[in-house]
Amino acid sequence: MEKTFVFGVSVEGDNFTDRTQETKRIRSNFENGVNTILISPRRIGKTSLVKKVCSSITDPSIKTIYMDIYDCRNEYDFYTRFATSVLQGTSSRIEHALESAKEFLGRLAPAISVSPDPSHEFSISLGIKPKNIEPETILSLPEKIARKKRAHIVICIDEFQQIGEFPDSLTVQKRLRGSWQHQQSTSYCLFGSKKHMMENIFQSRRMPFYMFGDTFYLKPIPTGEWIPFIQSRFASKGKFITAELAEKICSTVDNHSSYVQQLAWNVLLQTDSNATEQNLKDAVEELLNQCSSLFTQQTESLSSYQMNFLKAVCSGIHSGFGHKEVTDRFDLGSKSNIARIQKSLTDKELIDKIDGRTVIADPVLRLWLTSQYL
């Protein structure tokens, strides 16, 4: 079933909008063995973009493998996900996966089971435990397979910031970097949803993954690309929306991809034939209702100082928080307290700094805070 607007999940096919230059750049990296680091705020479309590039590779000598490590809580979880993803991604048949596992993983003795449904991929279970772990054996697995098959493998790891949450994370990062930097037939695309953690891993000189590859920020899709997409989606349902109203949908949510699609969907549901300003107003109200529970959860444990800081940002203050008139108006405490507030809210992914200006990281959270407190 073709969906009119897609949000909350990765986007593919006709629902994927623009990203021509980014697609070209990442694809060129994949085809030339260049490591890629992708950083952006949430809901911009990193996963959709990477999956699109993977599906566009037609060279049979290049094999792309996608894995999501969001639920990995330690290095052993990661090694299991890494090995199973590589074996599944490089083997079209169970026998081939078993052969590679026995040849390259040695005494780990994986057990391979087959789904009773022939339409499902086979599953692989590895008995990786602290007592028998061989990190280098696992981390070198794609390189060994690539050389044997005379191919190039691209490993795409989503939610890579989880590495930073592992116990003894620095040691794990050193181990990964130490192995991966010497591989010639394998390259990596590393990306994640927590911008400040990704920046810490890849842009801090003291961290192992500093200067690991081609690092770039994924920016929001320009309004000019969104307008015809939104209009065409309305037209597919026999409805009409003006370019001006489509532009307002984008500006309301700062062009954040997931929110643009969600808000556009809300407007479509409100529209009988021709979308109106009232339809947009009602759609925004519905969007706030849809997100209210999440935002309440994100803010209910904040201190009064932290909430006051968010109110200040929503009021249009983006710098100079230590100025007397600002601290008096919003009760932010001392300058050292303000520094602690900023760090805490940044760690919680509630604020971000863009071009020297402190902003609410989530545009709909900003709308919600404004409606609740200002």
C-alpha positions as CSV (number, residue, x, y, z in Angstrom):
1,M,0.0,0.0,0.0
2,E,1.4,3.4,-1.0
3,K,1.4,5.9,1.8
4,T,0.7,9.6,1.1
5,F,3.0,10.9,3.8
6,V,5.4,8.8,5.8
7,F,6.7,9.8,9.3
8,G,8.1,7.9,12.3
9,V,9.9,5.3,10.1
10,S,12.5,5.5,7.3
11,V,11.2,6.7,4.0
12,E,11.8,5.1,0.6
13,G,10.6,5.1,-3.0
14,D,8.4,8.0,-4.1
15,N,8.1,9.2,-0.5
16,F,11.8,10.1,-0.5
17,T,12.3,13.8,-1.2
18,D,15.3,15.6,-2.8
19,R,18.8,14.9,-1.3
20,T,20.3,14.8,-4.7
21,Q,23.7,16.2,-3.7
22,E,23.9,14.3,-0.5
23,T,23.0,11.0,-2.3
24,K,25.7,11.7,-4.9
25,R,28.3,12.4,-2.3
26,I,27.6,9.4,-0.1
27,R,27.3,7.1,-3.1
28,S,30.7,8.3,-4.3
29,N,32.2,7.6,-0.9
30,F,30.7,4.0,-1.0
31,E,32.0,3.4,-4.5
32,N,35.5,4.6,-3.6
33,G,36.0,3.1,-0.2
34,V,35.8,6.4,1.8
35,N,34.5,6.2,5.4
36,T,31.4,8.4,5.9
37,I,30.3,10.1,9.1
38,L,26.8,11.6,9.0
39,I,25.7,14.0,11.7
40,S,22.4,15.9,12.0
41,P,19.6,16.6,14.4
42,R,16.8,14.1,14.9
43,R,14.0,13.7,12.3
44,I,16.1,15.0,9.3
45,G,16.2,11.7,7.4
46,K,19.7,10.1,7.9
47,T,18.4,6.5,7.9
48,S,16.3,7.1,4.8
49,L,19.2,8.7,3.0
50,V,21.6,5.9,3.8
51,K,19.2,3.2,2.8
52,K,18.4,5.0,-0.4
53,V,22.1,5.1,-1.3
54,C,22.5,1.4,-0.4
55,S,19.6,0.5,-2.8
56,S,21.1,2.6,-5.6
57,I,24.4,0.8,-5.7
58,T,24.4,-1.4,-8.8
59,D,28.0,-2.5,-8.9
60,P,27.9,-6.2,-8.0
61,S,31.4,-6.0,-6.5
62,I,30.1,-3.6,-3.8
63,K,28.1,-5.0,-1.0
64,T,26.3,-2.7,1.4
65,I,25.3,-3.9,4.9
66,Y,22.9,-2.0,7.2
67,M,22.7,-2.6,10.9
68,D,20.9,-0.7,13.8
69,I,22.7,-1.0,17.2
70,Y,20.1,1.1,19.2
71,D,19.4,-1.8,21.5
72,C,23.0,-2.8,22.0
73,R,24.0,-2.1,25.6
74,N,27.6,-3.4,25.7
75,E,30.4,-4.4,23.4
76,Y,29.3,-8.1,23.4
77,D,25.9,-7.1,22.1
78,F,27.6,-5.1,19.5
79,Y,30.0,-7.9,18.4
80,T,27.0,-10.2,18.1
81,R,25.0,-7.7,16.0
82,F,28.1,-6.9,13.9
83,A,29.0,-10.6,13.1
84,T,25.5,-11.7,12.4
85,S,24.8,-8.7,10.1
86,V,28.0,-9.3,8.2
87,L,27.3,-13.0,7.7
88,Q,23.7,-12.4,6.6
89,G,24.6,-9.5,4.4
90,T,27.4,-11.3,2.5
91,S,25.6,-14.7,2.1
92,S,22.7,-15.4,-0.2
93,R,22.4,-19.0,1.0
94,I,22.6,-20.6,4.4
95,E,25.4,-22.8,3.3
96,H,27.5,-19.9,2.4
97,A,27.0,-18.2,5.8
98,L,27.9,-21.4,7.6
99,E,31.0,-21.8,5.5
100,S,32.1,-18.2,6.2
101,A,31.3,-18.5,9.9
102,K,33.4,-21.7,10.2
103,E,36.3,-20.3,8.2
104,F,36.6,-16.9,9.8
105,L,35.0,-17.2,13.3
106,G,36.7,-20.4,14.3
107,R,35.9,-21.6,17.8
108,L,32.9,-19.4,18.2
109,A,31.0,-22.3,16.6
110,P,27.8,-20.4,15.5
111,A,24.5,-22.1,15.3
112,I,22.5,-21.3,12.2
113,S,18.8,-21.8,12.2
114,V,16.3,-21.6,9.4
115,S,13.0,-19.9,9.6
116,P,10.1,-22.2,8.7
117,D,8.8,-19.4,6.4
118,P,10.8,-19.6,3.2
119,S,10.1,-15.9,2.6
120,H,12.1,-15.0,5.7
121,E,15.9,-14.7,5.8
122,F,17.8,-17.3,7.8
123,S,18.8,-16.3,11.3
124,I,22.2,-16.7,12.9
125,S,22.9,-17.2,16.6
126,L,26.4,-16.6,17.9
127,G,27.5,-17.7,21.4
128,I,29.6,-14.6,22.1
129,K,30.4,-14.2,25.8
130,P,33.1,-12.4,27.7
131,K,35.0,-15.6,28.3
132,N,35.3,-16.5,24.6
133,I,35.3,-13.1,22.9
134,E,37.8,-12.4,20.3
135,P,37.2,-8.8,19.2
136,E,39.8,-8.7,16.5
137,T,38.4,-11.9,14.9
138,I,34.9,-10.4,14.7
139,L,35.9,-6.9,13.7
140,S,38.1,-8.2,10.9
141,L,35.3,-10.5,9.6
142,P,34.0,-8.2,6.8
143,E,37.6,-7.5,5.6
144,K,38.4,-11.3,5.3
145,I,35.2,-12.0,3.5
146,A,35.6,-9.1,1.1
147,R,39.1,-10.2,0.2
148,K,38.0,-13.8,-0.4
149,K,35.2,-12.6,-2.6
150,R,37.2,-9.9,-4.2
151,A,34.6,-7.4,-3.3
152,H,34.2,-4.2,-1.4
153,I,32.0,-4.2,1.7
154,V,30.4,-1.0,3.1
155,I,29.1,-1.4,6.7
156,C,26.4,1.1,7.6
157,I,25.9,1.4,11.3
158,D,22.8,3.3,12.6
159,E,22.6,4.8,16.1
160,F,26.4,4.6,16.3
161,Q,26.3,7.0,19.3
162,Q,25.3,3.9,21.4
163,I,29.0,3.1,21.4
164,G,29.6,6.1,23.7
165,E,27.1,4.6,26.2
166,F,29.0,1.2,26.6
167,P,30.9,0.4,29.8
168,D,34.5,1.4,29.2
169,S,33.5,3.0,26.0
170,L,36.8,4.6,25.3
171,T,38.5,1.2,25.2
172,V,35.9,-0.1,22.9
173,Q,36.3,2.8,20.5
174,K,40.0,2.4,20.5
175,R,39.6,-1.3,19.6
176,L,37.2,-0.6,16.8
177,R,39.3,2.2,15.3
178,G,42.4,0.2,15.7
179,S,41.0,-2.6,13.6
180,W,38.9,-0.7,11.0
181,Q,41.5,1.9,10.1
182,H,43.8,-0.7,8.5
183,Q,41.1,-2.4,6.4
184,Q,41.4,-1.8,2.6
185,S,38.4,-3.8,1.3
186,T,35.9,-2.6,3.9
187,S,34.6,1.0,4.6
188,Y,32.1,2.3,7.1
189,C,29.2,4.7,7.2
190,L,28.5,5.7,10.8
191,F,25.5,7.8,11.8
192,G,23.1,8.3,14.7
193,S,20.2,10.3,16.1
194,K,22.0,12.0,19.1
195,K,23.9,14.9,17.5
196,H,26.0,16.1,20.4
197,M,27.2,12.5,21.2
198,M,28.1,12.0,17.6
199,E,30.0,15.2,17.6
200,N,31.9,14.2,20.7
201,I,32.9,10.8,19.2
202,F,34.0,12.2,15.9
203,Q,35.0,15.8,16.3
204,S,36.9,15.7,19.6
205,R,40.7,15.5,19.1
206,R,41.1,13.3,22.2
207,M,38.7,10.6,20.9
208,P,39.8,7.6,18.8
209,F,37.4,8.2,15.9
210,Y,38.6,11.8,15.3
211,M,39.2,12.4,11.6
212,F,38.0,8.8,10.8
213,G,36.4,9.8,7.5
214,D,34.4,12.2,5.4
215,T,32.3,14.0,8.1
216,F,29.4,16.2,7.1
217,Y,26.2,17.6,8.5
218,L,22.9,16.7,6.9
219,K,20.8,19.9,6.7
220,P,17.0,20.1,6.4
221,I,15.5,19.7,2.9
222,P,14.9,23.2,1.3
223,T,11.4,24.5,1.2
224,G,11.6,24.7,-2.6
225,E,11.9,20.9,-2.7
226,W,9.1,20.3,-0.3
227,I,6.4,22.4,-1.9
228,P,5.9,20.4,-5.1
229,F,6.2,17.2,-3.1
230,I,3.4,18.2,-0.7
231,Q,1.2,19.5,-3.6
232,S,1.6,16.3,-5.6
233,R,0.6,14.2,-2.5
234,F,-2.5,16.3,-2.0
235,A,-3.3,16.0,-5.7
236,S,-3.0,12.2,-5.5
237,K,-5.9,12.2,-3.1
238,G,-8.0,14.6,-5.2
239,K,-7.2,17.6,-3.0
240,F,-5.5,21.0,-3.5
241,I,-3.0,23.0,-1.4
242,T,-1.5,26.3,-2.4
243,A,2.3,26.7,-2.6
244,E,2.0,29.4,0.2
245,L,0.2,27.0,2.6
246,A,2.7,24.2,1.8
247,E,5.5,26.6,2.6
248,K,3.8,27.4,5.9
249,I,3.8,23.7,6.8
250,C,7.5,23.6,6.3
251,S,8.3,26.8,8.2
252,T,6.1,25.8,11.1
253,V,8.4,22.8,11.8
254,D,11.7,24.2,10.6
255,N,11.7,21.8,7.6
256,H,12.4,18.8,9.8
257,S,11.6,15.9,7.5
258,S,9.5,13.7,9.7
259,Y,7.5,16.6,11.1
260,V,6.9,18.1,7.6
261,Q,5.3,14.8,6.6
262,Q,3.4,14.4,9.8
263,L,2.0,17.9,9.7
264,A,1.2,17.7,6.0
265,W,-0.7,14.4,6.7
266,N,-2.7,16.2,9.5
267,V,-3.6,19.0,7.1
268,L,-4.6,16.5,4.5
269,L,-7.0,14.8,6.9
270,Q,-8.5,18.2,7.8
271,T,-9.0,19.1,4.2
272,D,-12.3,18.5,2.3
273,S,-11.1,19.7,-1.1
274,N,-9.0,22.9,-0.8
275,A,-6.6,23.2,2.2
276,T,-7.2,26.4,4.2
277,E,-5.4,28.4,6.9
278,Q,-7.9,26.9,9.4
279,N,-7.0,23.4,8.3
280,L,-3.3,24.2,9.1
281,K,-4.2,25.7,12.4
282,D,-6.2,22.6,13.4
283,A,-3.5,20.4,12.1
284,V,-0.8,22.1,14.2
285,E,-3.1,21.7,17.3
286,E,-3.4,18.0,16.5
287,L,0.3,17.6,16.1
288,L,0.9,19.2,19.6
289,N,-1.7,16.8,21.0
290,Q,0.0,13.8,19.4
291,C,3.4,14.8,20.9
292,S,2.1,16.1,24.3
293,S,2.7,12.9,26.2
294,L,6.3,12.6,24.9
295,F,7.1,16.3,25.7
296,T,5.6,16.0,29.2
297,Q,7.8,13.0,29.9
298,Q,10.9,14.9,28.6
299,T,10.3,18.0,30.7
300,E,8.6,16.8,33.9
301,S,11.9,16.0,35.7
302,L,13.6,19.3,34.8
303,S,14.5,21.7,37.5
304,S,12.9,25.1,37.7
305,Y,16.1,26.7,36.4
306,Q,16.2,24.4,33.4
307,M,12.5,25.1,32.6
308,N,13.2,28.8,32.9
309,F,16.1,28.5,30.5
310,L,13.8,26.8,27.9
311,K,11.2,29.6,28.4
312,A,13.9,32.2,27.7
313,V,14.9,30.5,24.5
314,C,11.2,30.2,23.4
315,S,10.9,33.9,24.2
316,G,13.5,34.7,21.5
317,I,16.6,34.9,23.6
318,H,19.4,32.8,21.9
319,S,22.6,34.2,23.5
320,G,23.7,36.5,26.4
321,F,21.9,34.4,29.0
322,G,24.3,35.8,31.7
323,H,23.1,39.4,31.2
324,K,21.4,40.8,34.2
325,E,18.2,41.7,32.5
326,V,17.9,38.1,31.3
327,T,18.8,36.4,34.6
328,D,16.4,38.8,36.4
329,R,13.5,38.2,34.0
330,F,13.8,34.4,33.9
331,D,15.6,33.6,37.2
332,L,18.5,31.6,35.8
333,G,20.8,31.9,38.8
334,S,24.6,32.6,38.5
335,K,26.7,32.4,35.4
336,S,28.2,29.1,36.6
337,N,24.6,27.8,37.1
338,I,23.7,28.9,33.6
339,A,26.7,26.9,32.2
340,R,25.5,23.8,34.1
341,I,22.0,24.3,32.8
342,Q,23.2,24.5,29.2
343,K,25.3,21.4,29.5
344,S,22.5,19.4,31.0
345,L,19.9,20.5,28.5
346,T,22.4,19.8,25.6
347,D,23.1,16.3,27.0
348,K,19.3,15.7,27.1
349,E,19.1,16.8,23.5
350,L,16.6,19.5,24.4
351,I,18.7,22.4,23.1
352,D,21.3,22.8,20.4
353,K,23.6,25.5,19.2
354,I,23.4,26.5,15.5
355,D,25.5,29.3,14.1
356,G,26.3,30.5,17.6
357,R,22.6,30.7,18.6
358,T,21.1,28.5,21.3
359,V,17.8,27.0,20.0
360,I,15.2,24.4,21.1
361,A,16.4,21.2,19.3
362,D,12.9,20.0,18.5
363,P,10.8,22.6,16.6
364,V,7.5,21.0,17.8
365,L,8.8,20.9,21.4
366,R,9.3,24.7,21.0
367,L,5.7,25.1,19.8
368,W,4.5,23.0,22.7
369,L,6.5,24.9,25.3
370,T,5.3,28.2,23.8
371,S,1.7,27.1,24.0
372,Q,2.1,25.8,27.5
373,Y,4.1,28.5,29.2
374,L,4.2,31.7,27.2
